[in-house]
Amino acid sequence: MKDLWSIPANTKKIQDMLATPETPVELVCADIERDPGLAAQCLRVVNSAAYGMSKMVGSVKHAVVLLGYGNARRIVTVSALISKLGQQ
């Protein structure tokens, strides 16, 4: 039987913070910015045509505010899964 995959500690921490609406966005963004791939993914999504922004979003904080905690949490989870699948 193969080992079960566990969520990286930083990913779990960010997910927990995003699950709590009272968490200051600055704390969430500080942890997201520690992972350049995750920060880039947040910016990529918010700058996609789906969000229809008239100007490019350049900061993780602005991206998280526009995405909302729910969507940001989904991006964190999917990013971790993609990263793990890429390692196998």
VOPAGU-2260 file (C-alpha; in pm, 1 decimal, decimal comma):
REM VOPAGU-2260
SITE   aa  ch    i         X         Y         Z
SITE  MET   A    0       0,0       0,0       0,0
SITE  LYS   A    1     133,5     341,3     -94,5
SITE  ASP   A    2     180,7     611,8     163,4
SITE  LEU   A    3    -104,4     854,2     198,1
SITE  TRP   A    4     -23,1    1208,0      99,7
SITE  SER   A    5     -41,6    1473,9     367,2
SITE  ILE   A    6     -93,0    1843,5     314,1
SITE  PRO   A    7     227,3    2047,7     361,0
SITE  ALA   A    8     234,8    2239,5     690,6
SITE  ASN   A    9     238,1    2582,9     525,1
SITE  THR   A   10     -56,4    2490,2     303,1
SITE  LYS   A   11    -255,1    2367,5     603,2
SITE  LYS   A   12    -172,8    2684,7     794,8
SITE  ILE   A   13    -292,5    2904,3     506,7
SITE  GLN   A   14    -608,3    2695,0     464,0
SITE  ASP   A   15    -687,2    2733,0     834,5
SITE  MET   A   16    -633,8    3108,1     823,2
SITE  LEU   A   17    -854,8    3140,8     514,5
SITE  ALA   A   18   -1126,4    2936,5     685,9
SITE  THR   A   19   -1145,0    3201,4     957,2
SITE  PRO   A   20   -1289,9    3527,6     820,8
SITE  GLU   A   21   -1148,5    3722,7    1115,8
SITE  THR   A   22    -789,5    3647,5    1011,1
SITE  PRO   A   23    -623,7    3970,1     892,1
SITE  VAL   A   24    -550,2    3961,4     521,0
SITE  GLU   A   25    -192,1    4075,0     591,4
SITE  LEU   A   26    -119,9    3754,1     784,4
SITE  VAL   A   27    -265,6    3537,4     508,8
SITE  CYS   A   28     -70,0    3719,0     239,4
SITE  ALA   A   29     257,1    3698,0     431,6
SITE  ASP   A   30     232,9    3317,4     426,2
SITE  ILE   A   31     117,4    3302,9      63,9
SITE  GLU   A   32     410,9    3522,7     -39,2
SITE  ARG   A   33     654,0    3275,1     122,5
SITE  ASP   A   34     559,3    3034,7    -159,0
SITE  PRO   A   35     637,1    3206,4    -491,2
SITE  GLY   A   36     444,7    2945,4    -690,6
SITE  LEU   A   37     133,6    2992,3    -481,6
SITE  ALA   A   38     160,3    3370,8    -498,8
SITE  ALA   A   39     195,1    3349,9    -876,9
SITE  GLN   A   40    -107,1    3120,0    -900,5
SITE  CYS   A   41    -325,0    3365,3    -704,6
SITE  LEU   A   42    -215,6    3649,2    -930,5
SITE  ARG   A   43    -264,6    3437,8   -1243,2
SITE  VAL   A   44    -622,6    3354,1   -1148,4
SITE  VAL   A   45    -726,1    3705,6   -1049,3
SITE  ASN   A   46    -570,0    3848,4   -1367,4
SITE  SER   A   47    -748,1    3593,8   -1587,9
SITE  ALA   A   48   -1033,0    3687,7   -1817,7
SITE  ALA   A   49   -1276,1    3525,4   -1574,9
SITE  TYR   A   50   -1230,7    3816,9   -1333,5
SITE  GLY   A   51   -1241,1    4081,9   -1606,3
SITE  MET   A   52   -1012,3    4326,8   -1429,8
SITE  SER   A   53    -952,5    4647,3   -1624,8
SITE  LYS   A   54    -606,0    4684,4   -1468,1
SITE  MET   A   55    -352,7    4418,7   -1383,5
SITE  VAL   A   56    -344,7    4314,2   -1018,7
SITE  GLY   A   57      15,3    4311,3    -898,4
SITE  SER   A   58      -3,4    4239,8    -526,3
SITE  VAL   A   59     -99,3    3922,7    -344,6
SITE  LYS   A   60    -298,7    4126,6     -92,6
SITE  HIS   A   61    -510,2    4284,6    -365,2
SITE  ALA   A   62    -556,0    3943,5    -528,2
SITE  VAL   A   63    -673,6    3779,6    -204,3
SITE  VAL   A   64    -916,1    4064,8    -136,5
SITE  LEU   A   65   -1064,2    4034,3    -486,6
SITE  LEU   A   66   -1076,0    3653,7    -478,0
SITE  GLY   A   67   -1223,7    3634,9    -131,0
SITE  TYR   A   68   -1112,6    3387,0     131,8
SITE  GLY   A   69   -1321,0    3100,8     -11,1
SITE  ASN   A   70   -1173,2    3118,4    -360,9
SITE  ALA   A   71    -823,8    3183,7    -226,2
SITE  ARG   A   72    -856,4    2870,5     -11,7
SITE  ARG   A   73    -955,7    2666,6    -317,3
SITE  ILE   A   74    -653,7    2798,1    -507,8
SITE  VAL   A   75    -423,1    2704,1    -219,4
SITE  THR   A   76    -566,4    2352,0    -209,7
SITE  VAL   A   77    -552,0    2295,8    -586,4
SITE  SER   A   78    -201,0    2438,7    -605,5
SITE  ALA   A   79     -82,4    2194,2    -337,5
SITE  LEU   A   80    -245,6    1902,1    -519,2
SITE  ILE   A   81     -93,5    1998,1    -853,6
SITE  SER   A   82     247,5    2037,9    -691,3
SITE  LYS   A   83     222,6    1694,9    -528,5
SITE  LEU   A   84     102,0    1523,0    -845,3
SITE  GLY   A   85     387,3    1680,5   -1036,8
SITE  GLN   A   86     635,2    1516,3    -798,8
SITE  GLN   A   87     505,2    1166,5    -864,5
